[in-house]
């Protein structure tokens, strides 16, 4: 979704909030691509590790173990990306970070380059009252719903760039 269209939809959206937990995972396209890459790297790395072990070629075996490491990192990234909003406890859980909704000073929706990524993506830039910046890339299926919930909870602190 292009950012300007997404921005317009967020500005117009209104959602009825319920006291429940909203959970979001990685979008299906990224799961599929990262899964295919991870599985292929795993198969190649396993085969070459076994072949190099049998031949006694230690340098190539180290390189094939590095390929296996990359395979496991791709597969791990598929299961790592989870975001949940708990309206009863008033908290956002992202990776290993727990953000209290009462502790948020400013939330900005922007089109930016998140750390560790190679292309621009739609992100939520959260600044807490402790002056800690947390950037959440919106790589989920229901971006609009997630952003609308955050906008509904934090109306005065929510900005769009």
C-alpha positions in Angstrom: 0.0 0.0 0.0 1.5 3.3 -0.9 2.1 5.6 2.0 -0.1 8.5 1.0 -3.1 6.2 0.5 -2.4 4.4 3.8 -2.0 7.8 5.6 -5.4 8.9 4.2 -7.1 5.7 5.4 -5.6 6.0 8.9 -6.8 9.6 9.1 -10.4 8.6 8.1 -10.5 5.4 10.1 -12.4 5.0 13.4 -12.4 1.8 15.3 -14.5 0.7 18.3 -12.1 -0.4 21.1 -12.9 -3.4 23.3 -11.1 -4.5 26.4 -9.2 -7.4 24.9 -5.9 -8.4 23.5 -5.1 -7.7 19.8 -2.3 -9.9 18.3 -0.4 -9.3 15.0 2.2 -11.4 13.2 4.3 -11.1 10.2 2.5 -10.7 6.9 2.1 -13.8 4.8 4.2 -12.7 1.9 7.3 -12.1 4.1 6.6 -15.4 5.9 6.6 -17.2 2.5 9.7 -15.5 1.1 11.8 -15.8 4.3 10.6 -19.4 4.8 11.6 -20.4 1.2 15.0 -18.7 1.6 15.5 -20.2 5.1 14.6 -23.7 4.0 16.7 -23.6 0.8 19.7 -22.3 2.8 19.1 -25.1 5.4 19.1 -27.8 2.7 22.2 -26.5 1.0 24.0 -25.9 4.3 23.2 -29.4 5.6 24.2 -31.1 2.4 27.5 -29.2 2.1 28.3 -29.7 5.8 27.8 -33.4 5.5 29.8 -33.6 2.2 32.7 -31.6 3.6 32.7 -33.6 6.8 32.9 -36.8 4.9 35.7 -35.5 2.7 37.6 -33.9 5.6 37.6 -30.4 4.1 37.5 -28.3 7.2 37.5 -24.8 5.6 34.5 -25.6 3.4 32.8 -27.1 6.3 33.1 -23.9 8.3 31.6 -22.0 5.4 28.7 -24.4 5.1 28.1 -24.0 8.9 27.9 -20.2 8.3 25.2 -20.9 5.6 23.3 -23.0 8.2 23.5 -20.1 10.7 21.9 -17.8 8.1 19.2 -20.4 7.4 18.3 -20.6 11.1 18.3 -16.8 11.4 15.8 -16.5 8.5 13.6 -19.1 10.1 13.9 -17.5 13.5 12.9 -14.1 12.1 9.6 -15.6 10.9 8.6 -16.6 14.4 10.1 -13.6 16.2 8.0 -10.8 14.7 4.9 -10.6 17.0 3.1 -7.5 18.3 0.3 -7.5 20.7 -1.8 -4.8 22.3 -3.3 -5.6 25.7 -6.0 -3.0 26.5 -6.7 -4.5 29.9 -3.1 -4.0 31.1 -2.6 -1.0 28.8 0.6 -2.3 27.3 2.2 -3.0 23.9 4.4 -6.1 23.5 6.9 -6.0 20.7 9.7 -8.6 20.5 11.2 -8.4 24.1 10.0 -4.9 24.7 7.0 -4.0 26.9 5.7 -0.5 26.3 3.2 0.9 28.8 0.5 3.0 27.0 0.5 5.5 29.9 4.3 6.0 29.4 4.1 7.0 25.7 4.9 10.7 25.0 4.5 10.7 21.2 3.7 8.2 18.4 4.5 9.2 14.9 3.4 7.3 11.8 6.1 7.8 9.2 7.6 6.3 6.0 11.2 5.6 7.0 14.2 3.2 6.8 14.1 1.0 9.9 17.4 -0.1 11.3 18.7 -3.3 9.7 16.5 -3.0 6.6 17.3 -2.0 3.1 14.2 -0.3 1.9 11.7 2.2 3.2 8.7 0.9 5.1 5.8 2.3 7.1 6.8 2.5 10.8 5.5 3.7 14.1 8.1 5.8 15.9 7.3 5.7 19.6 8.9 8.0 22.1 8.3 7.3 25.8 8.3 9.8 28.6 11.7 8.3 29.6 13.0 9.6 26.2 13.4 6.1 24.8 12.7 5.7 21.0 11.2 2.5 19.8 10.6 2.0 16.0 8.1 -0.6 15.0 8.1 -1.5 11.3 4.6 -2.4 10.2 5.2 -5.7 8.4 1.9 -7.2 9.4 -1.3 -8.2 7.6 -3.6 -5.7 9.4 -1.5 -2.6 9.3 -4.6 -0.4 9.1 -6.3 -2.0 12.1 -3.2 -1.9 14.2 -2.5 1.7 13.4 -6.2 2.6 14.0 -6.1 1.0 17.4 -3.0 2.9 18.4 -4.6 6.1 17.0 -7.8 5.4 19.0 -6.0 4.8 22.2 -3.4 7.6 22.0 -5.4 10.3 20.1 -3.6 13.3 21.5 -0.1 11.7 21.2 -0.6 10.3 17.7 0.9 12.2 14.8 1.2 11.5 11.1 4.2 12.7 9.0 
